[in-house]
Amino acid sequence: MTLSRRDISDLLTQHGLAPRREFGQNFVADPNTVRRIARLAKLSPTDHVVEIGAGLGSLTTALAETGAAVTAIEIDHGIVPVLRSVVADLERVTVIEGDAQELPWHELLAASTQWVLVANLPYNVGTPLVLDLLDTVPEIARMLVMVQREVAERIVASPRTSAYGAITVKVAYWATARIVGYVPSTVFVPQPKVESALVEITRRPTPAVADIDPTALFTLVKAGFAHRRKMLRGTLGGLVTPEQFEQAGIAPTARAEELDVHAWGRLTVITAAAKK
């Protein structure tokens, strides 16, 4: 049974709780929305799902309805006992209290080599958390995350658009991404001032650019986008020579947003070879 707006209000009142701004808590208070998210996640009873920011269990219960094994993570010490009570009768749900940015992920996900992350991510940590998991937790093969619409548009942006940036390139290196739906602010308690979007992120079998050091790649990308309106010969002046731009087939007068992940990869390969 998923939670209605009344259920959430009653649970908060009964336990003397309130949404905490420092944790970016906005609870989904609409059964249709959480069931839609579970449906878009394309889950089956053979799947292992990890949910970050489970809160009071609105989405957790919908994920459990699919038959998948669910590991629900919640940082708020006051809410964890309530979450445990909500899912007490759900056999394949495990609740973990902890900070997702500090958990021993490889140990936590030892039950399977293929996990699906499904989460209503707090706005204040959503972006760095997605990027960190892509960088360091290969066990997570797919993600369906709800984030602020602006963040979603940055994740899936195309080159030569204003939303395209370092975040886009990093995601594109590890995965493919697309927006699969939008969620209005009216389904949340409390109601945020922004619209949310659902982003499906699928990890590539191998990174988009082979045989490079991702740290070197992301160092170049970060430098290139540090001043996105400047030409690359200025932002990368100390990192890439005119000859290396030419070798990579990239105009030094181009701007960072004009380069896709493969172009960034060529620059990385050429500059790395020159250091050997």
C-alpha positions as CSV (number, residue, x, y, z in Angstrom):
1,M,0.0,0.0,0.0
2,T,1.5,3.3,-1.1
3,L,1.1,6.5,1.0
4,S,-1.4,9.3,0.4
5,R,-1.0,12.9,1.4
6,R,-3.2,12.2,4.4
7,D,-1.0,9.2,5.4
8,I,2.1,11.4,5.2
9,S,0.6,14.2,7.2
10,D,-0.6,11.7,9.9
11,L,2.8,10.0,10.2
12,L,4.6,13.3,10.6
13,T,2.1,14.5,13.2
14,Q,2.0,11.2,15.2
15,H,5.8,11.1,15.5
16,G,6.4,14.8,16.0
17,L,8.3,15.1,12.8
18,A,8.6,17.7,10.1
19,P,10.5,17.8,6.7
20,R,14.1,18.9,7.3
21,R,15.5,21.5,4.9
22,E,19.1,20.4,5.6
23,F,18.3,17.0,4.1
24,G,16.3,18.4,1.2
25,Q,13.2,16.5,2.3
26,N,10.2,16.7,-0.1
27,F,8.0,13.7,0.4
28,V,6.1,12.4,-2.6
29,A,2.4,12.3,-1.5
30,D,0.7,10.8,-4.5
31,P,0.3,7.0,-5.0
32,N,-0.1,7.4,-8.8
33,T,3.2,9.2,-9.1
34,V,5.2,6.6,-7.2
35,R,3.6,3.7,-9.1
36,R,4.4,5.5,-12.3
37,I,8.1,5.8,-11.2
38,A,8.2,2.1,-10.4
39,R,6.7,1.3,-13.8
40,L,9.2,3.5,-15.6
41,A,12.0,1.7,-13.7
42,K,11.0,-1.5,-15.6
43,L,11.6,-3.7,-12.5
44,S,10.9,-7.4,-12.1
45,P,11.2,-9.8,-9.1
46,T,14.7,-10.7,-10.2
47,D,16.0,-7.1,-9.8
48,H,17.9,-5.7,-6.8
49,V,16.9,-2.1,-6.2
50,V,18.6,0.6,-4.1
51,E,16.6,3.6,-3.1
52,I,18.4,6.7,-1.7
53,G,16.4,9.1,0.5
54,A,13.6,6.7,1.2
55,G,11.9,9.1,3.7
56,L,8.6,7.8,5.0
57,G,8.4,5.0,2.4
58,S,6.2,6.5,-0.3
59,L,8.3,5.2,-3.2
60,T,9.6,2.3,-1.2
61,T,6.2,0.6,-1.1
62,A,5.6,1.1,-4.8
63,L,9.0,-0.4,-5.6
64,A,8.2,-3.4,-3.3
65,E,4.9,-3.9,-5.3
66,T,7.0,-4.9,-8.3
67,G,8.4,-7.9,-6.4
68,A,12.0,-6.6,-6.6
69,A,14.3,-6.8,-3.6
70,V,14.6,-3.2,-2.3
71,T,17.4,-1.7,-0.1
72,A,16.1,1.6,1.2
73,I,18.6,4.1,2.5
74,E,17.6,7.0,4.8
75,I,19.9,9.5,6.6
76,D,17.4,11.0,9.0
77,H,17.7,9.3,12.3
78,G,14.2,10.5,13.4
79,I,12.5,9.2,10.3
80,V,14.2,5.8,10.1
81,P,11.9,4.1,12.8
82,V,8.8,5.4,11.0
83,L,10.1,4.1,7.7
84,R,10.8,0.7,9.3
85,S,7.2,0.5,10.6
86,V,5.8,1.4,7.2
87,V,7.7,-1.4,5.4
88,A,7.6,-3.9,8.3
89,D,5.3,-6.3,6.5
90,L,7.3,-6.2,3.2
91,E,9.6,-9.2,3.2
92,R,12.0,-8.1,0.5
93,V,12.7,-4.6,1.8
94,T,15.8,-3.8,3.9
95,V,16.2,-0.4,5.6
96,I,19.7,1.0,6.0
97,E,20.3,4.1,8.1
98,G,23.2,6.2,6.7
99,D,24.6,8.9,4.5
100,A,24.6,7.8,0.9
101,Q,27.7,9.9,0.3
102,E,29.7,7.9,2.9
103,L,28.3,4.4,2.7
104,P,30.6,1.3,1.9
105,W,28.9,0.8,-1.4
106,H,30.7,-2.3,-2.5
107,E,29.9,-4.1,0.7
108,L,26.3,-2.9,0.8
109,L,25.7,-4.1,-2.8
110,A,27.5,-7.5,-2.4
111,A,24.2,-9.4,-3.0
112,S,24.3,-8.8,-6.8
113,T,26.6,-7.4,-9.5
114,Q,23.7,-5.6,-11.2
115,W,21.7,-3.0,-9.3
116,V,19.1,-0.5,-10.2
117,L,19.0,2.9,-8.4
118,V,15.5,4.4,-8.1
119,A,15.3,7.5,-6.0
120,N,13.7,10.8,-5.3
121,L,17.0,12.5,-4.7
122,P,17.3,15.5,-2.5
123,Y,17.9,18.6,-4.6
124,N,21.0,19.7,-2.6
125,V,23.0,16.5,-3.2
126,G,21.4,15.0,-6.3
127,T,24.0,16.0,-8.9
128,P,27.2,15.1,-7.0
129,L,25.7,11.8,-5.8
130,V,24.8,10.7,-9.3
131,L,28.3,11.6,-10.5
132,D,30.0,9.9,-7.6
133,L,28.0,6.7,-8.1
134,L,28.9,6.7,-11.8
135,D,32.6,7.2,-10.9
136,T,32.9,4.6,-8.1
137,V,30.0,2.1,-8.0
138,P,29.9,0.0,-11.2
139,E,27.5,-2.4,-9.5
140,I,24.8,0.2,-10.2
141,A,23.9,-0.6,-13.9
142,R,20.8,1.6,-14.2
143,M,19.4,4.7,-12.5
144,L,16.0,6.2,-12.6
145,V,16.3,9.4,-10.5
146,M,14.0,12.3,-9.8
147,V,15.9,15.6,-9.8
148,Q,15.2,19.2,-10.3
149,R,14.2,19.8,-13.9
150,E,17.1,22.2,-14.5
151,V,19.5,19.5,-13.3
152,A,17.9,16.9,-15.5
153,E,18.3,19.1,-18.6
154,R,22.0,19.5,-17.8
155,I,22.5,15.7,-17.5
156,V,20.9,15.0,-20.9
157,A,22.0,18.1,-22.8
158,S,23.4,18.1,-26.4
159,P,26.6,20.0,-27.4
160,R,26.2,23.6,-28.4
161,T,23.3,24.2,-26.0
162,S,23.3,26.4,-22.9
163,A,22.5,23.4,-20.6
164,Y,25.5,21.4,-21.9
165,G,28.4,21.4,-19.4
166,A,31.0,19.4,-17.4
167,I,28.2,17.4,-15.8
168,T,26.9,16.4,-19.2
169,V,30.3,15.2,-20.4
170,K,30.9,13.2,-17.3
171,V,27.6,11.4,-17.5
172,A,28.1,10.8,-21.2
173,Y,31.5,9.2,-20.6
174,W,30.0,6.6,-18.3
175,A,26.4,6.3,-19.5
176,T,23.5,7.2,-21.8
177,A,20.8,9.4,-20.3
178,R,17.3,10.6,-21.2
179,I,14.4,12.4,-19.6
180,V,11.4,10.0,-19.3
181,G,8.9,12.2,-17.5
182,Y,8.2,15.2,-15.4
183,V,6.7,15.5,-12.0
184,P,4.8,18.6,-10.8
185,S,5.6,20.3,-7.5
186,T,2.0,19.7,-6.3
187,V,2.6,16.1,-5.5
188,F,5.2,16.9,-2.8
189,V,5.0,17.7,0.9
190,P,6.3,20.3,1.4
191,Q,5.7,21.7,-2.1
192,P,9.0,22.9,-3.7
193,K,9.1,25.9,-6.0
194,V,10.5,24.0,-8.9
195,E,9.4,21.2,-11.2
196,S,11.1,17.8,-11.1
197,A,12.1,15.5,-13.9
198,L,12.7,11.7,-14.1
199,V,16.0,10.8,-15.7
200,E,16.9,7.3,-16.9
201,I,20.7,6.7,-16.8
202,T,22.0,3.5,-18.3
203,R,25.7,2.6,-17.7
204,R,27.6,1.8,-20.8
205,P,29.3,-1.7,-21.0
206,T,32.6,0.3,-21.5
207,P,33.1,4.1,-21.2
208,A,32.4,6.2,-24.3
209,V,36.1,6.8,-24.9
210,A,38.4,3.8,-24.4
211,D,41.9,3.5,-23.0
212,I,42.1,6.9,-21.2
213,D,42.4,8.0,-17.6
214,P,39.0,9.4,-16.6
215,T,40.7,11.7,-14.1
216,A,42.8,13.3,-16.8
217,L,39.7,13.6,-19.0
218,F,37.6,15.3,-16.3
219,T,40.5,17.6,-15.4
220,L,40.5,18.9,-19.0
221,V,36.7,19.2,-19.1
222,K,36.5,21.0,-15.8
223,A,39.2,23.5,-16.9
224,G,37.4,24.0,-20.3
225,F,34.1,24.8,-18.7
226,A,35.5,27.0,-15.9
227,H,35.0,30.0,-18.2
228,R,32.6,28.6,-20.8
229,R,32.4,31.8,-22.8
230,K,36.1,31.8,-23.4
231,M,37.8,30.1,-26.3
232,L,39.6,26.8,-25.5
233,R,43.0,28.3,-26.3
234,G,42.4,30.5,-23.3
235,T,40.8,28.1,-20.8
236,L,43.2,25.2,-21.8
237,G,46.2,27.3,-22.6
238,G,48.4,25.7,-20.0
239,L,47.2,22.2,-20.7
240,V,46.9,21.9,-24.5
241,T,49.4,23.3,-27.0
242,P,48.4,24.6,-30.5
243,E,49.9,21.6,-32.0
244,Q,47.8,19.3,-29.8
245,F,44.6,21.1,-30.7
246,E,45.5,20.5,-34.4
247,Q,46.3,16.8,-33.8
248,A,42.9,16.4,-32.2
249,G,41.1,18.1,-35.0
250,I,39.8,20.8,-32.7
251,A,39.9,24.5,-33.4
252,P,41.5,26.4,-30.5
253,T,38.9,29.1,-31.1
254,A,36.1,26.7,-30.2
255,R,34.4,26.9,-26.8
256,A,33.9,24.0,-24.4
257,E,30.2,23.5,-25.1
258,E,31.1,22.7,-28.8
259,L,33.0,19.5,-27.9
260,D,31.2,16.2,-27.4
261,V,32.7,13.5,-25.1
262,H,34.6,11.9,-28.0
263,A,36.3,15.2,-28.8
264,W,37.3,15.7,-25.2
265,G,38.6,12.1,-25.3
266,R,40.9,12.9,-28.3
267,L,42.3,15.8,-26.5
268,T,43.0,13.7,-23.4
269,V,44.7,11.0,-25.4
270,I,47.0,13.4,-27.2
271,T,47.9,15.5,-24.1
272,A,48.5,12.3,-22.1
273,A,50.8,10.9,-24.8
274,A,52.9,14.0,-24.8
275,K,53.6,13.6,-21.0
276,K,55.1,10.1,-21.4
